[in-house]
Amino acid sequence: MHHILVVDDDPTNTKLLNFLFTDEGYKVTTANAPSEAFEFLSQDTFDLIILDIMMPGIDGLEMCQRIRETSTTPIIFVSALHEVKDRIRGLQVGGDDYISKPFDPNEMLARTWAALRRNGQLANSESYLKSPDLSLNPIDNEVTLVRSGKTVSLTPIEARLLRVLASNPGRSLTRDTIVVKVWGYEYEGESNQLDVYIKRLRSKIEENPSDPKLLVTIRGVGYRYQPSTPRTLPSSNPSSDTNEAESPI
């Protein structure tokens, strides 16, 4: 049974989400303050965190940043702040999704299921992906850069995005294809979310993020992973370089 932590200073919202998720078969823990939530996080393991932004003291954005220092647990922001800049900020600090209040219960359940499924796919995968430029560890959500030997931590969404692109070396993928493969469903009017994650990935894996060589923008289409050589090899063992190439999407 998946365990969800709901953090919101409004008791009405926590009760609503508790009822919604419990009725769907999830185990739910609720917290009405960040301090209470951090205590729960130190004592238990959660599969997903639902996080409000506007809370007294430590707000949801700062709380997300602190969680990201030690955890890659998926985080969905649920907030009354609904402008594009608010969504972008939530994604930039480490959120995996963003839902505006008031929300449709069916949408909340759909996005919750998609986040849990994505995280499960990465956690259960035993396939390391290697290219001439990097090696992606999908279990620990880490990428090792060949040029420097440096290992960089990724969020689950960043790891998923990199895998989708790097599994198709030299192939231009449309924005719609990438969004469906990474998020598990289509977005309506939120295409900037993909751009935010591309920017975050570039800051972590590109030698010069302002002049990207690996994650290339294809104007009017989407993005392409352009390795130093055209072949990308996944491996079930990080030390093995002999397995067959992963099939393109």
Secondary structure as the mmCIF struct_conf table of DSSP 4:
data_model
#
loop_
_struct_conf.conf_type_id
_struct_conf.id
_struct_conf.beg_label_comp_id
_struct_conf.beg_label_asym_id
_struct_conf.beg_label_seq_id
_struct_conf.end_label_comp_id
_struct_conf.end_label_asym_id
_struct_conf.end_label_seq_id
STRN STRN1 HIS A 3 VAL A 7
BEND BEND1 ASP A 9 ASP A 9
HELX_RH_AL_P HELX_RH_AL_P1 PRO A 11 ASP A 23
TURN_TY1_P TURN_TY1_P1 GLU A 24 GLY A 25
STRN STRN2 LYS A 27 ALA A 31
BEND BEND2 ASN A 32 ALA A 33
HELX_RH_AL_P HELX_RH_AL_P2 PRO A 34 GLN A 43
BEND BEND3 ASP A 47 ASP A 47
STRN STRN3 LEU A 48 LEU A 51
BEND BEND4 ILE A 53 ILE A 53
BEND BEND5 PRO A 56 ILE A 58
HELX_RH_AL_P HELX_RH_AL_P3 GLY A 60 ARG A 68
TURN_TY1_P TURN_TY1_P2 GLU A 69 THR A 70
STRN STRN4 ILE A 75 SER A 79
BEND BEND6 ALA A 80 ALA A 80
BEND BEND7 GLU A 83 GLU A 83
HELX_RH_AL_P HELX_RH_AL_P4 VAL A 84 GLN A 92
TURN_TY1_P TURN_TY1_P3 VAL A 93 GLY A 94
BEND BEND8 ASP A 96 ASP A 96
STRN STRN5 ASP A 97 SER A 100
BEND BEND9 LYS A 101 PRO A 102
HELX_RH_AL_P HELX_RH_AL_P5 PRO A 105 ASN A 124
STRN STRN6 TYR A 128 LYS A 130
BEND BEND10 PRO A 132 ASP A 133
STRN STRN7 LEU A 134 ASN A 137
TURN_TY1_P TURN_TY1_P4 PRO A 138 ASN A 141
STRN STRN8 GLU A 142 LEU A 145
TURN_TY1_P TURN_TY1_P5 VAL A 146 SER A 148
STRN STRN9 THR A 151 SER A 153
HELX_RH_AL_P HELX_RH_AL_P6 PRO A 156 ALA A 166
TURN_TY1_P TURN_TY1_P6 SER A 167 SER A 167
BEND BEND11 ASN A 168 ASN A 168
TURN_TY1_P TURN_TY1_P7 PRO A 169 GLY A 170
STRN STRN10 SER A 172 THR A 174
HELX_RH_AL_P HELX_RH_AL_P7 ARG A 175 TRP A 183
BEND BEND12 GLY A 184 TYR A 185
BEND BEND13 GLU A 188 GLY A 189
TURN_TY1_P TURN_TY1_P8 SER A 191 SER A 191
HELX_RH_AL_P HELX_RH_AL_P8 ASN A 192 ILE A 205
BEND BEND14 GLU A 207 ASN A 208
TURN_TY1_P TURN_TY1_P9 PRO A 209 SER A 210
BEND BEND15 ASP A 211 ASP A 211
BEND BEND16 LYS A 213 LEU A 214
STRN STRN11 LEU A 215 ILE A 218
TURN_TY1_P TURN_TY1_P10 ARG A 219 VAL A 221
STRN STRN12 GLY A 222 TYR A 225
BEND BEND17 SER A 228 PRO A 230
STRN STRN13 LEU A 233 SER A 235
BEND BEND18 SER A 236 ASN A 237
TURN_TY1_P TURN_TY1_P11 PRO A 238 SER A 239
BEND BEND19 ASN A 243 ASN A 243
HELX_LH_PP_P HELX_LH_PP_P1 GLU A 244 PRO A 248
#
